[in-house]
Amino acid sequence: MSPEQWTRPENEGTTGPPAATAAKPTREQVIAGLRATSEGGADLVQLLTPEGQRVEHPDFDIDIPDAELRDLYRDMVLVRRADREGNALQRQGQLGIWVPLLGQEAAQIGAGRAVRPQDMIFPSYREHGVAWCRGIDPTELLGVFRGTDHGSWDPNSTRFHLYTIVIGNQCLNATGYAMGQRFEGKVGDPDGEATMVFFGDGATSQGDVHEAMVWSAVYDAPLVFFCQNNQWAISEPVERQSRVPLYRRASGYGFPGIRVDGNDVLASLAVAKWALDECRQGNGPVLIEAFTYRMDAHTTSDDPTRYRLADEQEAWKLKDPIERLRVHLVREQIADQGFFDGIDAEADELAVRLRNFCFNMPEPPPTRIFSEVYAEETPQLVAQREDYLQYLAGFADEAIAGGVR
Amino acid sequence: MVAPALKSPVAPVGTQTVTIAKALNMGLRASLERDPKVLVMGEDVGKLGGVFRITDGLQKDFGEHRVLDTPLAESGIIGTAIGLAIRGFRPVCEIQFDGFIFPGFDQLVSQLAKLHFRSQGKLKMPVVVRVPFGGGIGAVEHHSESPESLFAHVGGLKVVSCSNPVDAYWMLQQAIECDDPVLFFEPKRRYYEKSELDPTAPPIPLFSSRVVRVGSAVTVAAYGPMVRTCLDAATAAAEDGQELEVIDLRTLSPLDLDPVFDSVRRTGRLVLVSEAPAEASITSEIASRVQQECFYSLEAPVLRVTGFDTPYPPSKLEDSYLPDLDRVLDVVDRSLAY
């Protein structure tokens, strides 16, 4: 597939200037014509229908062995269970906040399983499923939300950057990293390197994301922009972010943009693999819009009942990514009840392990405040640490003497 | 990637008289030659050689992938430099003018400053951001500001400023060798002032301040463009029989205040000089620390000569805004009057 195919202006009728003979549409008509910002649209790549029916796609067909299909199911069930446990732990006061991924399992597992070991990933803060694919145990995510660390995994060895909380910042960091891959000559063959960056629909309004797309285009950076359009940026709908479907923005930067059914793990995997291969071979960057839905709150501090209708949520429940793969596995006799029971048992064990780990997480010592601020520590920080430790030591004396603070 | 220890320059040359601009160019060249992971990036740094020609000739000699003419976006420059640093490069970013650093401020304080701490040392951020700063060149708005205090306030960043060709040459190379992010403030109105530079003479450490004129009456401390102003004031004061001790602070975060404390203990008086607005600034910090450390040595309150707590004025007013020799001498007299 040639990138040009994807850089053509598409559907001029909805986004381009009106034809000379046509009456100028009203603002309302223009917005109504952009249904694709809130509906899947005809350009949606799908390989598995919401009913679990396997469908063909002329450009993105993919042959997935049965064992791999079962693995994808297992991935999604386990990350959903870890996510639900994170929510529960926050409700129990064990976590300060949790960022749910409920509903976005297929987008994340599809993309995450398309990435190869040599590739680099830059997540935002909801990418628990991608982290899972990178071999990062869900327990390692807890510190960020419990407040004991800012991410305990090693971004160098896992090739999974730390979570980035400022919206869109990571897109520029990923662009620089991908530029480095190109400068080092790591692209241009099928075994080359690529980078994938994750962000949401809200992030597409940020200047950093725009700059990242400009830079990655002019430097031919091997970077896949993976936008999870979950329809809501806290309470702001995607219509508040854009007047064109997000994937179509790519053509303005001069690279392919493509919309995939983000609740279809097979399509997400196929499109992400294609995009990463484009980058590996030196044809990057690529924008993927994974069209999905955030079934839960933005974070546990959010109250979606104030801004969205139950109807919408009910409609998206019918597109549930796990259920559709489960139906497919059953219909095609790829998995039996024993398999599903086994996965459920594994999920139960994971939840228990996560809970126990959380309860037993040690508090970081006060010296953590001062540690690793710089590669070369400053005299001021040394002095501040010594002063503070001396201050704390005063309380220790009181405790030994049986004093009451 | 571990940078090699800073040794003599790759192609030693004899002592020569150079401008600060030329010394910076020589420093960049030496770093690019020494370490293939060093990159120079910014708007117009390639073919043009930068708006001040600091990067003149570098792209021609090192190629487009070592000296990058970037798109016009400061957040992009800093943000991609961070990614390149994660990849193992040592980017040196040029911000064209002080007032244009703010579009990159978010990446500087949200990511560059914090990634070493956030990763508990697993990610090093050897990024240098060069900023031509300060007024006195008759420029339009946003071309004459002194925002250095904003960066000194941010944990995780280091901030330095050179005032002469020798420091320009060495401090820039040292900043590039440093594994921490360094904001490198260049005194643009002094770019074309000259002095002798011997590239074979050993440098003094990057994060240290230095007594540049010995005296016993009043300690005067400054950095960047104001060091020359203070040295001129000291010459004038000497004609009136008052010997000022002048300290070039050089490093603003971390501050190296031991030479200042030592000096104040001898003179009993301190005047701080900076173009930046006074409130919540580098000079506020030094005044606070000096009263804490030298309380019983002080014969007068610590006084300051600064810009005003206003936006930088139109250039026809900058002579009124900027501290000059007379304002420095006036405050020196006030200090002596206590």
HADDOCK unambig.tbl for C-alpha pairs under 7 A between the chains (distance, minus, plus):
assign (segid A and resid 150 and name CA) (segid B and resid 118 and name CA) 5.25 0.50 0.50
assign (segid A and resid 151 and name CA) (segid B and resid 119 and name CA) 6.79 0.50 0.50
assign (segid A and resid 154 and name CA) (segid B and resid 122 and name CA) 6.70 0.50 0.50
assign (segid A and resid 169 and name CA) (segid B and resid 107 and name CA) 6.87 0.50 0.50
assign (segid A and resid 172 and name CA) (segid B and resid 76 and name CA) 6.22 0.50 0.50
assign (segid A and resid 172 and name CA) (segid B and resid 79 and name CA) 4.87 0.50 0.50
assign (segid A and resid 172 and name CA) (segid B and resid 80 and name CA) 5.21 0.50 0.50
assign (segid A and resid 173 and name CA) (segid B and resid 79 and name CA) 5.12 0.50 0.50
assign (segid A and resid 173 and name CA) (segid B and resid 80 and name CA) 5.03 0.50 0.50
assign (segid A and resid 173 and name CA) (segid B and resid 82 and name CA) 5.60 0.50 0.50
assign (segid A and resid 173 and name CA) (segid B and resid 83 and name CA) 4.10 0.50 0.50
assign (segid A and resid 174 and name CA) (segid B and resid 83 and name CA) 5.69 0.50 0.50
assign (segid A and resid 175 and name CA) (segid B and resid 80 and name CA) 5.86 0.50 0.50
assign (segid A and resid 175 and name CA) (segid B and resid 83 and name CA) 6.69 0.50 0.50
assign (segid A and resid 176 and name CA) (segid B and resid 80 and name CA) 3.71 0.50 0.50
assign (segid A and resid 176 and name CA) (segid B and resid 81 and name CA) 5.93 0.50 0.50
assign (segid A and resid 176 and name CA) (segid B and resid 82 and name CA) 6.71 0.50 0.50
assign (segid A and resid 176 and name CA) (segid B and resid 83 and name CA) 4.11 0.50 0.50
assign (segid A and resid 176 and name CA) (segid B and resid 84 and name CA) 4.79 0.50 0.50
assign (segid A and resid 177 and name CA) (segid B and resid 83 and name CA) 4.17 0.50 0.50
assign (segid A and resid 177 and name CA) (segid B and resid 84 and name CA) 4.84 0.50 0.50
assign (segid A and resid 177 and name CA) (segid B and resid 86 and name CA) 6.67 0.50 0.50
assign (segid A and resid 177 and name CA) (segid B and resid 87 and name CA) 5.57 0.50 0.50
assign (segid A and resid 180 and name CA) (segid B and resid 84 and name CA) 5.58 0.50 0.50
assign (segid A and resid 180 and name CA) (segid B and resid 87 and name CA) 6.20 0.50 0.50
assign (segid A and resid 183 and name CA) (segid B and resid 65 and name CA) 6.75 0.50 0.50
assign (segid A and resid 208 and name CA) (segid B and resid 75 and name CA) 6.71 0.50 0.50
assign (segid A and resid 208 and name CA) (segid B and resid 76 and name CA) 6.90 0.50 0.50
assign (segid A and resid 211 and name CA) (segid B and resid 76 and name CA) 5.78 0.50 0.50
assign (segid A and resid 212 and name CA) (segid B and resid 76 and name CA) 6.72 0.50 0.50
assign (segid A and resid 215 and name CA) (segid B and resid 71 and name CA) 6.84 0.50 0.50
assign (segid A and resid 372 and name CA) (segid B and resid 116 and name CA) 6.38 0.50 0.50
assign (segid A and resid 372 and name CA) (segid B and resid 117 and name CA) 5.08 0.50 0.50
assign (segid A and resid 372 and name CA) (segid B and resid 120 and name CA) 5.42 0.50 0.50
assign (segid A and resid 372 and name CA) (segid B and resid 121 and name CA) 5.33 0.50 0.50
assign (segid A and resid 373 and name CA) (segid B and resid 116 and name CA) 6.17 0.50 0.50
assign (segid A and resid 373 and name CA) (segid B and resid 117 and name CA) 4.54 0.50 0.50
assign (segid A and resid 373 and name CA) (segid B and resid 156 and name CA) 5.52 0.50 0.50
assign (segid A and resid 374 and name CA) (segid B and resid 116 and name CA) 6.46 0.50 0.50
assign (segid A and resid 374 and name CA) (segid B and resid 156 and name CA) 5.93 0.50 0.50
assign (segid A and resid 374 and name CA) (segid B and resid 180 and name CA) 6.10 0.50 0.50
assign (segid A and resid 375 and name CA) (segid B and resid 121 and name CA) 6.86 0.50 0.50
assign (segid A and resid 375 and name CA) (segid B and resid 124 and name CA) 6.97 0.50 0.50
assign (segid A and resid 375 and name CA) (segid B and resid 179 and name CA) 5.90 0.50 0.50
assign (segid A and resid 375 and name CA) (segid B and resid 180 and name CA) 5.80 0.50 0.50
assign (segid A and resid 378 and name CA) (segid B and resid 254 and name CA) 6.29 0.50 0.50
assign (segid A and resid 380 and name CA) (segid B and resid 254 and name CA) 6.95 0.50 0.50
